[in-house]
Amino acid sequence: MNLPLAVFDGPVIWVVLFVVLLLFGGSKLPELARGLGKAKREFKKASDEVEDEVRNAVEEDERRKFRQKQIEEEERAKRAQDGKQN
């Protein structure tokens, strides 16, 4: 069952917040918010690290392909020059 996020409109959010307040109490809410904030920061950091790893892998692959192309062109030029000398 796929519920759209539109279900969480204004009144529903207030009800959810009220239930959370009842479950955890007013003294636990700041601690809960800090925990959620920390989890969000850690998730963001991890996703940034994965993105950097993928970007670095793609760039490394492009550099390797470019270098391989340069080597092939140098070899072709050398063979062509050797063929002219003979």
N, CA, C and O atoms as CSV, one atom per row, in Angstrom:
chain,resi,resn,atom,element,x,y,z
A,1,MET,N,N,0.844,-1.170,0.000
A,1,MET,CA,C,0.000,0.000,0.000
A,1,MET,C,C,0.892,1.237,0.000
A,1,MET,O,O,1.711,1.412,0.902
A,2,ASN,N,N,0.742,2.068,-0.976
A,2,ASN,CA,C,1.574,3.252,-1.139
A,2,ASN,C,C,0.764,4.493,-0.770
A,2,ASN,O,O,-0.143,4.888,-1.503
A,3,LEU,N,N,1.094,5.108,0.374
A,3,LEU,CA,C,0.377,6.301,0.809
A,3,LEU,C,C,1.118,7.550,0.348
A,3,LEU,O,O,2.324,7.667,0.564
A,4,PRO,N,N,0.423,8.471,-0.276
A,4,PRO,CA,C,1.088,9.711,-0.689
A,4,PRO,C,C,1.366,10.597,0.526
A,4,PRO,O,O,0.686,10.499,1.547
A,5,LEU,N,N,2.372,11.462,0.401
A,5,LEU,CA,C,2.728,12.359,1.492
A,5,LEU,C,C,1.681,13.435,1.723
A,5,LEU,O,O,1.737,14.138,2.732
A,6,ALA,N,N,0.736,13.579,0.820
A,6,ALA,CA,C,-0.317,14.576,0.978
A,6,ALA,C,C,-1.216,14.243,2.163
A,6,ALA,O,O,-1.971,15.100,2.621
A,7,VAL,N,N,-1.145,13.011,2.665
A,7,VAL,CA,C,-1.926,12.615,3.827
A,7,VAL,C,C,-1.517,13.448,5.048
A,7,VAL,O,O,-2.329,13.702,5.937
A,8,PHE,N,N,-0.254,13.865,5.077
A,8,PHE,CA,C,0.253,14.629,6.205
A,8,PHE,C,C,0.045,16.126,5.992
A,8,PHE,O,O,1.009,16.886,5.909
A,9,ASP,N,N,-1.197,16.537,5.905
A,9,ASP,CA,C,-1.491,17.964,5.772
A,9,ASP,C,C,-1.572,18.577,7.175
A,9,ASP,O,O,-1.282,17.891,8.155
A,10,GLY,N,N,-1.954,19.828,7.288
A,10,GLY,CA,C,-1.928,20.586,8.535
A,10,GLY,C,C,-2.524,19.910,9.754
A,10,GLY,O,O,-1.801,19.687,10.725
A,11,PRO,N,N,-3.819,19.569,9.756
A,11,PRO,CA,C,-4.425,18.970,10.953
A,11,PRO,C,C,-3.792,17.638,11.353
A,11,PRO,O,O,-3.655,17.351,12.542
A,12,VAL,N,N,-3.411,16.832,10.381
A,12,VAL,CA,C,-2.816,15.533,10.691
A,12,VAL,C,C,-1.476,15.721,11.393
A,12,VAL,O,O,-1.160,14.994,12.334
A,13,ILE,N,N,-0.697,16.683,10.944
A,13,ILE,CA,C,0.599,16.937,11.577
A,13,ILE,C,C,0.404,17.343,13.032
A,13,ILE,O,O,1.155,16.901,13.901
A,14,TRP,N,N,-0.603,18.185,13.312
A,14,TRP,CA,C,-0.867,18.600,14.698
A,14,TRP,C,C,-1.266,17.411,15.555
A,14,TRP,O,O,-0.844,17.315,16.707
A,15,VAL,N,N,-2.062,16.514,15.022
A,15,VAL,CA,C,-2.463,15.327,15.773
A,15,VAL,C,C,-1.249,14.452,16.062
A,15,VAL,O,O,-1.088,13.962,17.180
A,16,VAL,N,N,-0.395,14.255,15.060
A,16,VAL,CA,C,0.812,13.448,15.245
A,16,VAL,C,C,1.704,14.083,16.304
A,16,VAL,O,O,2.206,13.382,17.183
A,17,LEU,N,N,1.911,15.391,16.239
A,17,LEU,CA,C,2.731,16.063,17.240
A,17,LEU,C,C,2.125,15.932,18.640
A,17,LEU,O,O,2.861,15.757,19.611
A,18,PHE,N,N,0.808,16.011,18.758
A,18,PHE,CA,C,0.137,15.861,20.042
A,18,PHE,C,C,0.344,14.458,20.601
A,18,PHE,O,O,0.605,14.295,21.793
A,19,VAL,N,N,0.228,13.448,19.749
A,19,VAL,CA,C,0.438,12.064,20.185
A,19,VAL,C,C,1.881,11.859,20.621
A,19,VAL,O,O,2.135,11.190,21.622
A,20,VAL,N,N,2.818,12.421,19.889
A,20,VAL,CA,C,4.229,12.318,20.263
A,20,VAL,C,C,4.447,12.976,21.625
A,20,VAL,O,O,5.162,12.433,22.468
A,21,LEU,N,N,3.847,14.118,21.840
A,21,LEU,CA,C,3.953,14.810,23.129
A,21,LEU,C,C,3.385,13.948,24.254
A,21,LEU,O,O,3.959,13.880,25.341
A,22,LEU,N,N,2.257,13.293,23.990
A,22,LEU,CA,C,1.675,12.417,25.003
A,22,LEU,C,C,2.557,11.202,25.289
A,22,LEU,O,O,2.711,10.797,26.441
A,23,LEU,N,N,3.130,10.628,24.240
A,23,LEU,CA,C,3.945,9.422,24.408
A,23,LEU,C,C,5.268,9.700,25.112
A,23,LEU,O,O,5.658,8.960,26.015
A,24,PHE,N,N,5.950,10.749,24.709
A,24,PHE,CA,C,7.294,11.000,25.214
A,24,PHE,C,C,7.339,12.020,26.340
A,24,PHE,O,O,8.303,12.039,27.105
A,25,GLY,N,N,6.353,12.845,26.461
A,25,GLY,CA,C,6.354,13.871,27.498
A,25,GLY,C,C,7.169,15.076,27.075
A,25,GLY,O,O,8.021,14.992,26.191
A,26,GLY,N,N,6.893,16.197,27.721
A,26,GLY,CA,C,7.558,17.448,27.363
A,26,GLY,C,C,9.047,17.446,27.640
A,26,GLY,O,O,9.805,18.106,26.928
A,27,SER,N,N,9.487,16.713,28.666
A,27,SER,CA,C,10.913,16.721,29.010
A,27,SER,C,C,11.755,15.911,28.028
A,27,SER,O,O,12.949,16.171,27.877
A,28,LYS,N,N,11.150,14.942,27.368
A,28,LYS,CA,C,11.896,14.097,26.433
A,28,LYS,C,C,11.945,14.660,25.015
A,28,LYS,O,O,12.769,14.220,24.213
A,29,LEU,N,N,11.091,15.612,24.690
A,29,LEU,CA,C,11.042,16.139,23.324
A,29,LEU,C,C,12.347,16.793,22.880
A,29,LEU,O,O,12.782,16.535,21.757
A,30,PRO,N,N,13.005,17.636,23.705
A,30,PRO,CA,C,14.285,18.201,23.251
A,30,PRO,C,C,15.334,17.128,22.977
A,30,PRO,O,O,16.098,17.223,22.017
A,31,GLU,N,N,15.362,16.102,23.834
A,31,GLU,CA,C,16.307,15.003,23.628
A,31,GLU,C,C,15.981,14.252,22.342
A,31,GLU,O,O,16.879,13.882,21.586
A,32,LEU,N,N,14.703,14.031,22.101
A,32,LEU,CA,C,14.264,13.364,20.881
A,32,LEU,C,C,14.626,14.191,19.649
A,32,LEU,O,O,15.081,13.649,18.642
A,33,ALA,N,N,14.422,15.505,19.736
A,33,ALA,CA,C,14.750,16.386,18.609
A,33,ALA,C,C,16.252,16.390,18.343
A,33,ALA,O,O,16.679,16.378,17.189
A,34,ARG,N,N,17.061,16.407,19.419
A,34,ARG,CA,C,18.525,16.355,19.233
A,34,ARG,C,C,18.927,15.055,18.562
A,34,ARG,O,O,19.777,15.045,17.672
A,35,GLY,N,N,18.317,13.963,18.985
A,35,GLY,CA,C,18.621,12.664,18.376
A,35,GLY,C,C,18.249,12.630,16.906
A,35,GLY,O,O,18.997,12.100,16.083
A,36,LEU,N,N,17.099,13.192,16.573
A,36,LEU,CA,C,16.689,13.239,15.165
A,36,LEU,C,C,17.619,14.134,14.349
A,36,LEU,O,O,17.968,13.813,13.213
A,37,GLY,N,N,18.016,15.261,14.942
A,37,GLY,CA,C,18.945,16.157,14.243
A,37,GLY,C,C,20.285,15.497,14.003
A,37,GLY,O,O,20.864,15.626,12.924
A,38,LYS,N,N,20.782,14.783,15.017
A,38,LYS,CA,C,22.062,14.085,14.871
A,38,LYS,C,C,21.963,12.996,13.802
A,38,LYS,O,O,22.868,12.834,12.984
A,39,ALA,N,N,20.863,12.260,13.819
A,39,ALA,CA,C,20.668,11.206,12.812
A,39,ALA,C,C,20.618,11.804,11.413
A,39,ALA,O,O,21.170,11.239,10.469
A,40,LYS,N,N,19.951,12.958,11.283
A,40,LYS,CA,C,19.863,13.615,9.976
A,40,LYS,C,C,21.245,14.059,9.503
A,40,LYS,O,O,21.583,13.891,8.332
A,41,ARG,N,N,22.048,14.627,10.410
A,41,ARG,CA,C,23.407,15.053,10.041
A,41,ARG,C,C,24.270,13.868,9.632
A,41,ARG,O,O,25.012,13.946,8.653
A,42,GLU,N,N,24.175,12.773,10.377
A,42,GLU,CA,C,24.968,11.583,10.044
A,42,GLU,C,C,24.547,10.996,8.700
A,42,GLU,O,O,25.390,10.566,7.912
A,43,PHE,N,N,23.242,10.982,8.443
A,43,PHE,CA,C,22.758,10.484,7.158
A,43,PHE,C,C,23.255,11.366,6.017
A,43,PHE,O,O,23.683,10.865,4.978
A,44,LYS,N,N,23.196,12.687,6.216
A,44,LYS,CA,C,23.670,13.633,5.193
A,44,LYS,C,C,25.158,13.430,4.939
A,44,LYS,O,O,25.604,13.423,3.792
A,45,LYS,N,N,25.929,13.263,6.024
A,45,LYS,CA,C,27.366,13.054,5.888
A,45,LYS,C,C,27.653,11.766,5.121
A,45,LYS,O,O,28.508,11.743,4.235
A,46,ALA,N,N,26.939,10.698,5.463
A,46,ALA,CA,C,27.145,9.415,4.785
A,46,ALA,C,C,26.756,9.502,3.317
A,46,ALA,O,O,27.453,8.961,2.459
A,47,SER,N,N,25.647,10.178,3.019
A,47,SER,CA,C,25.235,10.292,1.620
A,47,SER,C,C,26.214,11.164,0.833
A,47,SER,O,O,26.464,10.900,-0.343
A,48,ASP,N,N,26.770,12.198,1.466
A,48,ASP,CA,C,27.785,13.015,0.797
A,48,ASP,C,C,29.050,12.200,0.518
A,48,ASP,O,O,29.662,12.339,-0.541
A,49,GLU,N,N,29.437,11.349,1.476
A,49,GLU,CA,C,30.614,10.503,1.275
A,49,GLU,C,C,30.404,9.528,0.121
A,49,GLU,O,O,31.305,9.320,-0.692
A,50,VAL,N,N,29.225,8.936,0.051
A,50,VAL,CA,C,28.925,8.006,-1.051
A,50,VAL,C,C,28.941,8.751,-2.376
A,50,VAL,O,O,29.468,8.251,-3.370
A,51,GLU,N,N,28.362,9.947,-2.391
A,51,GLU,CA,C,28.349,10.751,-3.612
A,51,GLU,C,C,29.771,11.095,-4.046
A,51,GLU,O,O,30.090,11.037,-5.234
A,52,ASP,N,N,30.627,11.455,-3.086
A,52,ASP,CA,C,32.026,11.760,-3.406
A,52,ASP,C,C,32.753,10.534,-3.953
A,52,ASP,O,O,33.529,10.640,-4.903
A,53,GLU,N,N,32.499,9.367,-3.351
A,53,GLU,CA,C,33.133,8.140,-3.828
A,53,GLU,C,C,32.731,7.835,-5.272
A,53,GLU,O,O,33.574,7.476,-6.094
A,54,VAL,N,N,31.451,7.978,-5.571
A,54,VAL,CA,C,30.976,7.719,-6.932
A,54,VAL,C,C,31.587,8.720,-7.899
A,54,VAL,O,O,32.042,8.346,-8.980
A,55,ARG,N,N,31.600,10.001,-7.511
A,55,ARG,CA,C,32.175,11.044,-8.368
A,55,ARG,C,C,33.658,10.771,-8.627
A,55,ARG,O,O,34.128,10.898,-9.757
A,56,ASN,N,N,34.397,10.394,-7.567
A,56,ASN,CA,C,35.819,10.102,-7.732
A,56,ASN,C,C,36.041,8.896,-8.628
A,56,ASN,O,O,36.964,8.893,-9.443
A,57,ALA,N,N,35.210,7.874,-8.492
A,57,ALA,CA,C,35.351,6.688,-9.332
A,57,ALA,C,C,35.101,7.027,-10.796
A,57,ALA,O,O,35.813,6.545,-11.677
A,58,VAL,N,N,34.098,7.851,-11.057
A,58,VAL,CA,C,33.791,8.244,-12.440
A,58,VAL,C,C,34.931,9.069,-13.007
A,58,VAL,O,O,35.353,8.848,-14.142
A,59,GLU,N,N,35.435,10.023,-12.225
A,59,GLU,CA,C,36.544,10.861,-12.703
A,59,GLU,C,C,37.791,10.025,-12.958
A,59,GLU,O,O,38.490,10.236,-13.948
A,60,GLU,N,N,38.072,9.072,-12.064
A,60,GLU,CA,C,39.236,8.206,-12.245
A,60,GLU,C,C,39.096,7.365,-13.515
A,60,GLU,O,O,40.062,7.185,-14.255
A,61,ASP,N,N,37.902,6.860,-13.759
A,61,ASP,CA,C,37.654,6.071,-14.964
A,61,ASP,C,C,37.839,6.923,-16.218
A,61,ASP,O,O,38.417,6.467,-17.204
A,62,GLU,N,N,37.343,8.170,-16.176
A,62,GLU,CA,C,37.514,9.068,-17.320
A,62,GLU,C,C,38.984,9.388,-17.556
A,62,GLU,O,O,39.424,9.437,-18.705
A,63,ARG,N,N,39.761,9.611,-16.478
A,63,ARG,CA,C,41.198,9.873,-16.632
A,63,ARG,C,C,41.919,8.662,-17.218
A,63,ARG,O,O,42.795,8.805,-18.071
A,64,ARG,N,N,41.542,7.468,-16.753
A,64,ARG,CA,C,42.179,6.252,-17.252
A,64,ARG,C,C,41.872,6.058,-18.733
A,64,ARG,O,O,42.759,5.700,-19.508
A,65,LYS,N,N,40.617,6.293,-19.132
A,65,LYS,CA,C,40.259,6.168,-20.546
A,65,LYS,C,C,40.998,7.200,-21.389
A,65,LYS,O,O,41.469,6.885,-22.482
A,66,PHE,N,N,41.105,8.443,-20.885
A,66,PHE,CA,C,41.803,9.491,-21.617
A,66,PHE,C,C,43.275,9.138,-21.776
A,66,PHE,O,O,43.848,9.310,-22.852
A,67,ARG,N,N,43.895,8.638,-20.688
A,67,ARG,CA,C,45.313,8.264,-20.748
A,67,ARG,C,C,45.517,7.103,-21.712
A,67,ARG,O,O,46.490,7.088,-22.466
A,68,GLN,N,N,44.601,6.122,-21.694
A,68,GLN,CA,C,44.706,4.984,-22.604
A,68,GLN,C,C,44.595,5.455,-24.050
A,68,GLN,O,O,45.306,4.955,-24.922
A,69,LYS,N,N,43.712,6.411,-24.307
A,69,LYS,CA,C,43.566,6.951,-25.656
A,69,LYS,C,C,44.845,7.664,-26.088
A,69,LYS,O,O,45.267,7.539,-27.238
A,70,GLN,N,N,45.465,8.414,-25.166
A,70,GLN,CA,C,46.719,9.094,-25.485
A,70,GLN,C,C,47.804,8.085,-25.835
A,70,GLN,O,O,48.551,8.272,-26.796
A,71,ILE,N,N,47.886,7.011,-25.047
A,71,ILE,CA,C,48.910,5.988,-25.299
A,71,ILE,C,C,48.688,5.344,-26.660
A,71,ILE,O,O,49.643,5.130,-27.407
A,72,GLU,N,N,47.440,5.032,-26.988
A,72,GLU,CA,C,47.147,4.428,-28.291
A,72,GLU,C,C,47.515,5.370,-29.434
A,72,GLU,O,O,48.053,4.928,-30.449
A,73,GLU,N,N,47.233,6.660,-29.282
A,73,GLU,CA,C,47.580,7.629,-30.319
A,73,GLU,C,C,49.090,7.758,-30.470
A,73,GLU,O,O,49.592,7.868,-31.589
A,74,GLU,N,N,49.818,7.746,-29.359
A,74,GLU,CA,C,51.283,7.808,-29.420
A,74,GLU,C,C,51.845,6.577,-30.119
A,74,GLU,O,O,52.780,6.685,-30.913
A,75,GLU,N,N,51.279,5.406,-29.826
A,75,GLU,CA,C,51.743,4.180,-30.475
A,75,GLU,C,C,51.452,4.208,-31.972
A,75,GLU,O,O,52.289,3.792,-32.772
A,76,ARG,N,N,50.257,4.700,-32.360
A,76,ARG,CA,C,49.931,4.815,-33.782
A,76,ARG,C,C,50.881,5.769,-34.494
A,76,ARG,O,O,51.342,5.495,-35.602
A,77,ALA,N,N,51.166,6.891,-33.843
A,77,ALA,CA,C,52.070,7.873,-34.443
A,77,ALA,C,C,53.471,7.290,-34.582
A,77,ALA,O,O,54.150,7.527,-35.581
A,78,LYS,N,N,53.901,6.532,-33.583
A,78,LYS,CA,C,55.231,5.917,-33.642
A,78,LYS,C,C,55.292,4.863,-34.748
A,78,LYS,O,O,56.282,4.777,-35.474
A,79,ARG,N,N,54.211,4.049,-34.875
A,79,ARG,CA,C,54.183,3.038,-35.939
A,79,ARG,C,C,54.170,3.707,-37.313
A,79,ARG,O,O,54.818,3.237,-38.248
A,80,ALA,N,N,53.431,4.799,-37.425
A,80,ALA,CA,C,53.368,5.501,-38.692
A,80,ALA,C,C,54.731,6.084,-39.036
A,80,ALA,O,O,55.148,6.043,-40.193
A,81,GLN,N,N,55.412,6.612,-38.066
A,81,GLN,CA,C,56.727,7.194,-38.301
A,81,GLN,C,C,57.737,6.090,-38.625
A,81,GLN,O,O,58.590,6.285,-39.491
A,82,ASP,N,N,57.664,4.932,-37.950
A,82,ASP,CA,C,58.544,3.821,-38.256
A,82,ASP,C,C,58.287,3.291,-39.652
A,82,ASP,O,O,59.226,2.881,-40.335
A,83,GLY,N,N,57.035,3.288,-40.095
A,83,GLY,CA,C,56.681,2.822,-41.414
A,83,GLY,C,C,57.228,3.768,-42.493
A,83,GLY,O,O,57.583,3.298,-43.575
A,84,LYS,N,N,57.308,5.047,-42.246
A,84,LYS,CA,C,57.836,5.997,-43.216
A,84,LYS,C,C,59.343,5.862,-43.343
A,84,LYS,O,O,59.901,6.088,-44.417
A,85,GLN,N,N,60.011,5.490,-42.239
A,85,GLN,CA,C,61.465,5.363,-42.277
A,85,GLN,C,C,61.901,4.135,-43.034
A,85,GLN,O,O,63.005,4.106,-43.577
A,86,ASN,N,N,61.062,3.119,-43.085
A,86,ASN,CA,C,61.444,1.883,-43.790
A,86,ASN,C,C,61.107,1.979,-45.217
A,86,ASN,O,O,61.351,1.040,-45.974
